[in-house]
Amino acid sequence: TRDELRTGAGQVAGGLSDLGVRTGDRIALYAANSLDWVVAYLGVQRVGACAVMMNPDYHSAEAEHILQDSEPTAVIADADRAAIVAKLGLRVIPLEEVPRAATPPMPDLTPDAPAAILYTSGTTGRPKGAVLDHGN
């Protein structure tokens, strides 16, 4: 239900906060579509971090480019994609083990604060990050 989703996102936000994730940090999401992915995405938003959206079909070279370009604080990745992230020396938070804790206070965000980064398809060159803000 909507209330369960809100509660889950708040608990993920609390867990991320306990791991040191702060407002404005970039957290990449690199996992197959699932309910856990949705809850993790909403938790990233709830803690005030910027979600770097990654296509789960990206192969190693594509994923490496986006992770190097976006410079995330951490990457929430499922088991199938965690090895790609780990070889770059980035902090991996396993999607299946995203910590949960008490819901933190709402962050004070302005409409121009970054909410998400989506990468272009790169048809004329390398993919580029398009930043969406909380005002969108």
C-alpha positions as CSV (number, residue, x, y, z in Angstrom):
1,T,0.0,0.0,0.0
2,R,1.0,3.6,-0.2
3,D,1.6,3.8,3.6
4,E,3.8,0.7,3.4
5,L,5.8,2.3,0.6
6,R,6.1,5.6,2.5
7,T,7.2,3.7,5.6
8,G,9.8,1.6,3.7
9,A,11.2,4.7,2.0
10,G,11.6,6.5,5.3
11,Q,13.3,3.5,6.9
12,V,15.7,3.2,3.9
13,A,16.4,7.0,4.3
14,G,17.2,6.4,8.0
15,G,19.5,3.5,7.1
16,L,21.3,5.6,4.5
17,S,21.6,8.4,6.9
18,D,23.2,6.0,9.5
19,L,25.7,5.0,6.8
20,G,26.7,8.7,6.4
21,V,24.7,9.6,3.3
22,R,23.8,13.3,3.5
23,T,21.7,15.8,1.6
24,G,23.2,16.5,-1.8
25,D,25.2,13.3,-2.0
26,R,24.9,11.3,-5.2
27,I,23.8,7.7,-4.8
28,A,23.7,5.6,-8.0
29,L,21.1,2.9,-8.4
30,Y,22.3,0.0,-10.6
31,A,19.9,-2.9,-10.3
32,A,17.1,-4.7,-12.1
33,N,13.6,-3.3,-11.8
34,S,11.9,-4.5,-8.6
35,L,9.9,-3.3,-5.6
36,D,13.2,-3.1,-3.6
37,W,14.6,-0.8,-6.3
38,V,11.5,1.5,-6.0
39,V,11.8,1.6,-2.2
40,A,15.6,2.3,-2.4
41,Y,15.0,5.1,-5.0
42,L,12.4,6.7,-2.8
43,G,14.6,6.3,0.3
44,V,17.4,8.1,-1.6
45,Q,15.0,10.9,-2.4
46,R,13.7,11.0,1.2
47,V,17.2,11.5,2.7
48,G,17.8,14.4,0.3
49,A,20.4,12.7,-1.9
50,C,20.5,12.8,-5.7
51,A,19.7,9.5,-7.4
52,V,22.0,8.6,-10.3
53,M,19.8,6.4,-12.5
54,M,21.5,3.6,-14.3
55,N,20.0,1.2,-16.9
56,P,20.3,-2.3,-15.5
57,D,21.3,-3.5,-19.0
58,Y,24.5,-1.4,-19.0
59,H,27.6,-3.5,-19.6
60,S,30.8,-2.9,-17.8
61,A,32.2,-0.1,-20.0
62,E,28.9,1.8,-20.0
63,A,28.5,1.5,-16.3
64,E,32.1,2.5,-15.6
65,H,31.7,5.7,-17.7
66,I,28.6,6.8,-15.8
67,L,30.0,5.9,-12.4
68,Q,33.2,7.7,-13.1
69,D,31.4,10.7,-14.5
70,S,28.8,11.1,-11.8
71,E,31.1,10.4,-8.8
72,P,28.6,8.9,-6.5
73,T,29.1,8.6,-2.8
74,A,27.9,5.0,-3.0
75,V,26.1,2.7,-5.4
76,I,23.0,0.6,-4.5
77,A,23.5,-2.5,-6.7
78,D,21.9,-5.9,-6.9
79,A,24.0,-9.0,-6.8
80,D,24.3,-9.3,-10.6
81,R,25.9,-5.8,-10.9
82,A,27.8,-5.4,-7.7
83,A,31.1,-6.8,-9.1
84,I,31.2,-4.1,-11.9
85,V,30.9,-1.5,-9.2
86,A,33.3,-3.1,-6.7
87,K,36.2,-3.2,-9.3
88,L,36.0,0.6,-9.5
89,G,36.6,0.8,-5.8
90,L,33.3,2.4,-5.1
91,R,31.2,1.8,-2.0
92,V,28.6,-0.8,-2.8
93,I,25.3,-1.1,-0.8
94,P,23.7,-4.4,-1.8
95,L,20.1,-3.8,-2.9
96,E,19.1,-6.9,-1.0
97,E,20.6,-5.6,2.2
98,V,19.9,-1.8,2.2
99,P,19.8,-1.0,5.8
100,R,16.7,0.3,7.5
101,A,16.4,2.6,10.5
102,A,14.1,5.2,12.0
103,T,12.9,7.7,9.5
104,P,15.0,10.9,9.7
105,P,13.6,14.4,9.6
106,M,12.7,15.8,6.2
107,P,15.7,17.5,4.6
108,D,15.4,21.2,3.8
109,L,15.5,21.2,0.0
110,T,15.1,24.1,-2.4
111,P,13.3,23.6,-5.7
112,D,16.7,23.8,-7.6
113,A,18.3,21.1,-5.5
114,P,19.3,18.1,-7.6
115,A,16.9,15.2,-7.3
116,A,18.1,12.8,-10.0
117,I,20.6,12.4,-12.8
118,L,19.5,10.6,-15.9
119,Y,22.0,9.8,-18.7
120,T,21.4,10.3,-22.4
121,S,21.6,7.4,-24.8
122,G,24.9,8.8,-26.1
123,T,23.9,8.5,-29.8
124,T,26.4,11.3,-30.9
125,G,29.1,10.6,-28.3
126,R,29.4,9.5,-24.7
127,P,26.3,9.5,-22.5
128,K,25.8,12.8,-20.6
129,G,24.1,13.3,-17.3
130,A,20.9,15.4,-17.3
131,V,20.1,16.8,-13.9
132,L,16.5,16.9,-12.7
133,D,15.8,19.1,-9.7
134,H,13.1,19.0,-7.1
135,G,11.3,21.7,-8.9
136,N,10.6,19.4,-11.9
